[in-house]
Amino acid sequence: MKNLSRYVLLFFLFSSLSSAQEVKPEIQLGSDLALIYPMSKGQAAPFPGVLLTPSAAVKIATEYMTFEDRIRLEVDTAVRISQAKMLFDLKEQETRCDSAKSVQHAQIESRDERIQVLEKEIKEKQEEVNTLKESTPNRATWFGLGFASAMIFTIATAYAVGQVVN
């Protein structure tokens, strides 16, 4: 019986060794990534570090491989958004400029119309002044009439005083 139990024990021991899985070779994802060693439950790790499940390791490897493409996409997206904002700002400034131009043109047209009205009024007033100048006698004539009237009045007064005294 002791022999039988020994044989059974040896049988199970060798059968477990024969049914054990072969150690998988290490997987290298990139030249700058650390090596990934497959581990089984209860197995001692060959080095200290972080133990990942296969799905986590695949996720990290996938993210590493697509990192440059994601960065390129994000940069392109940021550039497109920036270009769109700049284009919007440009269009907004053009619109403001156009509206300011139209306001200035309206102000200039209004000012020009006001200038034309004022010039017309000036011409009318100038014509009135010219007609008044033409209708009034000359200053020399008025001076001469005034001087002659004063002489006649002075002579008449002197004659009247002379008659009264005699």
LINJO-V875961 format. One record per pair of residues at least 4 apart in sequence whose ideal C-beta (glycine too) atoms are under 6 Angstrom apart, sorted by the first residue. I is the first residue (numbers start at 1). J is the second residue. If there is no record, write none. Layout:
i: <I | I>
j: <J | J>
This chain:
i: <11 | 15 | 24 | 26 | 26 | 27 | 28 | 29 | 29 | 36 | 37 | 39 | 52 | 52 | 66 | 137 | 137>
j: <15 | 19 | 38 | 35 | 37 | 36 | 35 | 33 | 61 | 57 | 46 | 43 | 56 | 57 | 70 | 141 | 142>
